[in-house]
Amino acid sequence: MSYLGKLRVWRGGPDGGALQDYEVEVNEGEVALDVLHRLQATQVGDLAVRWNCKAGKCGSCSAEINGKPRLMCLCRMGDFAEDDVVTITPLRAFPVIRDLVTDVSFNYKKAAAIPAFTPKAREADGTYRMQQVDVERSQEFRKCIECFLCQDVCHVVRDHEDNKESFSGPRFLMRIAELDMHPLDTVDRKDFARTQAGLGMCNITKCCTEVCPEGIHITDNALIPLKERVVDMKYDPLTWLGRTIGRRPKDT
């Protein structure tokens, strides 16, 4: 069963653009990316769309559909009524290259700035050992496909371009938390999170968690625990006392 669907697609480039209306065939079971490909093949061959796996695992086809950041390959056309106008626009938080393709290089710069995973020395037999229970917390964050929907929906960067210099966004604060929780890692990144990644600018609205296609509990399991660690390090009086006592010179 098929019908003639109504699409409203943003067309343009870095200097501006506008929404344009199209009518295109929609078949049962199709997703938004299927329909865009048909539109591209039959009506607008120069439509720019980024995609790769078409299976919700590469994170390439991120866009905003009816105002909500989503993966186009996971957005079922059956979720809309046949007479609905489905509006597809590029990610708002990042500069447009052309049509639905945006420049997400901001994210790679933030990723490169995070101190790398630095494991402790190997055991005497040359291996690393850790218990599954110790690594379970950080394993959830490894599901991230770097679609950057969480980055796009975060109002700290979405609505305030000047914050990008000092705020890494939820995806990379989550990466810091992941490394911080890893039982083999030896680097303390809490001060980096506070002073360079802008952890204090996150006000835990949970919008990042709501759009994550992998269902990662970004706010509850990564950002809040990271904030708690930073607060303990910087402001907890008992922690401060312990550090102060630890720095006292030993009697000779």
N, C-alpha and C positions, 0 to 999 in steps of 0.2 A: 504494500500500500504506500502510495506517495502523494504528496501535495506540494503546492507552490508556496514556499516559505518566504517570509519578508525579512531581509537582512538590512541593517544599517551599519555600514562599515566606515571607519575613519580612514581617509586617504590624504596623504600629504607627506611633508618632510620636515627638516629642522626649522624651516622658515614659516611653517604653518600649514594648515589644511582644514578639511571639513568632513562632516559625515555625509555619506552618499547612500542612497537607497537602491536596493536591488531586490529582484524576485528570482529565486532559484529553487530547483527541485530538491525536495527533502524526502528521503526514503526511511522506512521504518528501521529503527535501531541505529541510525546514524548519529554521529557527534558533530559538534560545531566545526571541527577541523575538516571532516568529510565534506561538509557543505561549502566551506571556504575553498577547498580544492576544486570542487565542481564549478564554483563561481570563477575561479582562476582559469580553469580549463575551457570554459564556454563563453565567458563574457569579458573578463578583465585579466588578460594574460600578464599584465605587468604588476599585479597585486603582490606586494611583498609580505610573506608570512614565514616566520621561523618555525621549524619543526624538525624532528628527527625520528624518534622511535614509534610514535603514535600509539604508545602503550602505557603512558603515565609514569615512565621511569627515567626519562632523560631530562625533563624539566624545560625543554626548549620552547614549547608552544604556549608560554604564559601570555595572557592578555586579560583585559577586563571585559566581562560579559554582563550586560545590563548593570554596569557599575561595580561589579564584584570581581576581584582578581581570581582567575581560575585557569586551569589547564584546558585548552580548547579540545584536547583529545579525550578528556574525561567529562566534558559537558554534553549530556544527552539532549538532543533536540526534542525528544519525547517529554522532557521536563517542561516544555513550553506548549501553550495552546497553538493550534495551527494558524490562528489569526494574530498571534503575538508578533510584534516587531522585536527581533533580537538584535541588540546593539553591541557591536564588538569594537573596542578601542584599544590602543596600545597601553602598556603599563605607564601609569601617570607619574611615577616617581623618577623615571629615567628619561634621558633625552631621546627623541625620536630620530631614527636614521631614515626610515621610510615606511609609510603605512603602519603596519602592525609590528614592525621590528624596531626595538629600542637598543640603545647603547648601555649595556649593563656592566661595563668595565669598572665602574665604581666598586662593585662587589669583589672583583679579583684583586684590586688594590688593597682593600680592607683585609682580604684573606692573607695576602702576602705579608702584611704587617704583624700578624700574630706570631709570637715566639713559637717555634716549631716543637713538635713532640720530641722530648729528650728522655729516653729511658735510662733507668739506673743500670749499674754494671751487671753483666751476666753472672749467673751462678757459677760455681767452681767447675761444673761440667759443661759450661759454654751455652746453657739454655736460659730462657726466661721462664719464671713460674708465677702464676697468679691463679686465684680461685675464681670460679665462675660467678659466685655471689659478689665478688669485689668489682667485677667489670660490667655487671648487668645494668647498672644505672646509666653508664655512658653508651651502652650499645643502642639504646633507643635513638640517640641522636645521629647514629651512623646511617639511619634510614633516609636522611636528607638527600634529595635529588638536586638541590640547588636550582630550583625553579624561580627563586627570589620573589615568590608571592608574598612571603612574610615581610620582606624588605619593602615591597611596593605598598602594602597596606599600612605599614607603620607610619603613623602621622608625624612622627618626629622628623622623618626624611621626606615624607610625601608632601607635607604642607610647608616645610621650611628648608629650602635648598641650602641655605647657609649652614645648616646643622651637619651636613655631610662631612665636613672637614673634621669634626670632632666626635662623630657618632657612627659606630660601625653597623648598627642595626641588629635585629634579633637573630639573624642567621649566624652572625659571627660572634655575638655574645654567647650564643649556644655552643659554638665551637670552642670558645675559651672554657666554658663550663665543662664540656666534654673532656678536654685535656686535663682540667683541674681534677676531675673525678677519676681519671685513669690510674689504676694502681701501680703502673710502672713508671709514670712520668715524674720527673724531678724538678720541673721549673715552676716557680710561683708566679702566676700571671694575674693575681688579684689586683695588684697595684696598676698593672697595665690596663686591666678592665676599667678601673676607676678613672685613671688620668688620661688615657689615650683612646680607649674604646667607647667612652661616654656612658658607662653603665648607669650613672645617676640620672641620665636624661630619660631613661625608660621608666614609664609610669604604670607598667603592668596592666594595660587595658585588655590583654588577651586577644586582640585582633589578629596577631600573628598566628596564634594557635588555631583560630577559627578558619583560616584559609589554607592551612597546611594540608596538601593532598595525601601525605603519608600518615596523618593523624598523630604527629609528634606533639606532645604536651610541652611546647616550647616555654611557656610562661611558668607553669607550675613546677616542672621538673628541671629546668635549666636556669631561667633568669632569676626566679625568686631565690633558689638555693645559692646562686652566685652572689646576689645582693646580700644575703645573710652572711656569707663568708667574708665579703668585703667589709661589712659593718663590724663583724667580730674583730677583724684585723685592725681596723682603723679606730673604732670608737668604744669597743667593749673594755671597761676598766680592768677586768680581771686579765684579759689578754694583754692589755698594755702593761700591767704590773708584771706579768710573767716575762714579757720581752725585756722590761727594764731590769729585773733581777738577773735575767740571763746574760745581760751585757755587763754586769758588775765584774770587775777584775777579781780573780781568785787570789786568796791569801798565799803568799810565798813563804 
